[in-house]
C-alpha cells in the first residue's frame, strides 16, 4: 500500500463513515441542485481467512448401550432418566434368587472337592510310607498319587465354577460402563430380560466433548490439501480451528478442532467425512442435531476488503468502484481481471 492511506468514495451512507462531505446551502443558489453527500472510508490490506460452510450432525464422543448379561426379572430401576452417571453406578437390579442359590451350590462343591483332595493327599502319604517299608507295591503308590492329583484338579474346577457363579450373581446388578448422560429407560420393573438381548435397557452418551461429522466433496478436499501444501502449513491441519452455526442461526460459543478425516470417498455421493471435536460444557449440542461447520480452508495474504455498498456493476456486469487516488481525485476502478474473483481491486 502506498504512503497515503487508500480510500474509496462510496455514494451510499455507511455506518463506518470516516467523514461526510457537507452539501452547500440552498440559500446561496436556489436554482442549483446540491451535490449528493457521499461517505469516504479508508481500506487497508490485511490477511483474510477463506472459509467454507459444511453441513453436519452432532454425535456423542462415546456411546454405550446398557444390556443385561444374565436372564431374569427386573426388580428395580436405580437411576433418574436424563441424569449424569459415572462408571460403576448401579442402573438396574435383576432378581438374584436363582443366582444366590447357584453360588451356595458352588461353595458346597468347593468344600466337597477340598475334603476329597485332603483325603487323597493323606492316602498318597500312607501308601508312600508303606512303599518305603516295601509293604506296598509300586502300582499302588502310582494309583494313590494319581488319585491325589485328580482330587486337587477337581478343587480347581469347583473354585472356577464358584467364581462363575459369583460373577453371574454380581451381574444381577447392571452397572454403568461409561461416564455420561443416560437416556430414557426402555424397560420397567417386572419385565423379563435376557442376556445380550437386542433391545438395550438404556443408552449412555458422553456429551462433553462431542463430535460433529461433516461432509466435503473430494474435489474440495484435494484443493484444500494442495493449498495447505503450497503454504507449507500441512502440519497445522490437525489443529485447524472451526466454528459452528446452530439450527437457530446463532453461533456456538466454543471453537472446535478438526481431528480426523475418513480416508475414503463415498462412491455414491463423492464426499469425504470429516470429524470435528467441540467442548460442550453446557450440553447445548445434542446427538443428532443439525449444524453448519465453518471451516477455515486457507488464508488470503495482504488483501483489501471493500464494503458491498461501495461496489456497483457496469452494463456488462463487471464490478466497479469509485476510488480517491493520491491526488484526492475520484476515479473509477475495476478489479484486476487476471487475479481472479477472490482478489481485491488493484492498488494505488
Secondary structure, DSSP 8 states (H G I E B T S, - for coil): --SS-EEEEESS--TT-S-B-----TTT-TTS------EEEEE--EEEEEEEEEEEEEEEEEEEEE--SS-EEEEEE-S-TT-EE-TT-EEEEE--HHHHHHHHHHHHHHHHHHHHHHHHHHHHHHHHHHHHTT-S-HHHHHHHHHHHHHHHHHHHHHHHHHHHHHHHHHTTEEE--S-EEE---S--TT-EE-TT-SS-SEEEEEEEEEEEEEEEEHHHHHHHHHHHHHTT-GGGGGG-EEEEE-TTS-B-SS-EEEEEE-S---TTT-EEEEEEEE--TT--S-TT-EEEEEEEEEEEEEE----GGG-EE-TTS-EEEEEE-TTS-EEEEEB-GGG-TTS-B---
